[in-house]
Amino acid sequence: MTNLDGPYVTVHFRLEIEDDWPPASVENLRAVDQGDGTARLDNRRTGQPPLNRENPAH
């Protein structure tokens, strides 16, 4: 994981390349550091508001 400003970290996933696919060897996803050595993935688009946990459809 790479530490970003605030509670966010970047989680790096190494990808196995076979027959030149996929074209990248690493996938990076944004996550929220849970403070206990774990992270919760948060792959929303930049600027998208947080999820409403009481009404997940919004």
C-alpha positions in Angstrom: 0.0 0.0 0.0 1.1 3.6 -0.7 0.0 6.2 1.8 -1.8 9.3 0.4 -2.9 12.4 2.2 -5.7 11.8 4.7 -7.2 8.4 5.4 -6.6 7.1 1.8 -4.0 4.7 0.6 -3.3 3.1 -2.8 -3.5 -0.7 -2.9 -1.3 -2.2 -5.6 -2.3 -5.6 -7.1 0.3 -7.4 -9.2 -1.2 -9.0 -12.3 0.1 -12.1 -14.0 0.8 -11.4 -17.6 0.2 -14.3 -20.1 0.5 -13.9 -23.9 1.1 -10.2 -23.5 -2.2 -9.7 -21.6 -3.1 -7.6 -19.6 -1.0 -4.7 -21.0 -0.1 -3.6 -17.4 1.6 -5.6 -14.6 0.0 -3.7 -11.7 -3.5 -2.5 -10.9 -3.9 0.4 -8.4 -7.0 1.0 -6.4 -7.9 3.7 -3.9 -8.8 2.5 -0.4 -9.5 3.9 3.0 -7.0 2.9 5.7 -8.9 1.2 8.5 -6.1 1.8 11.0 -5.8 -1.8 11.9 -3.5 -3.0 9.1 -6.5 -3.4 6.7 -8.0 -1.2 4.0 -11.5 -0.8 2.5 -11.5 -0.4 -1.2 -13.0 2.9 -2.3 -13.0 2.9 -6.1 -15.4 5.8 -6.7 -14.6 8.3 -9.4 -12.8 11.4 -8.2 -15.3 14.0 -7.0 -18.1 11.5 -6.5 -19.8 11.9 -3.1 -19.5 9.3 -0.4 -22.0 6.5 -0.4 -25.2 7.0 1.7 -25.0 4.0 4.0 -28.6 4.4 5.1 -29.8 4.4 1.5 -27.2 2.5 -0.7 -29.0 3.3 -3.9 -28.0 7.0 -3.6 
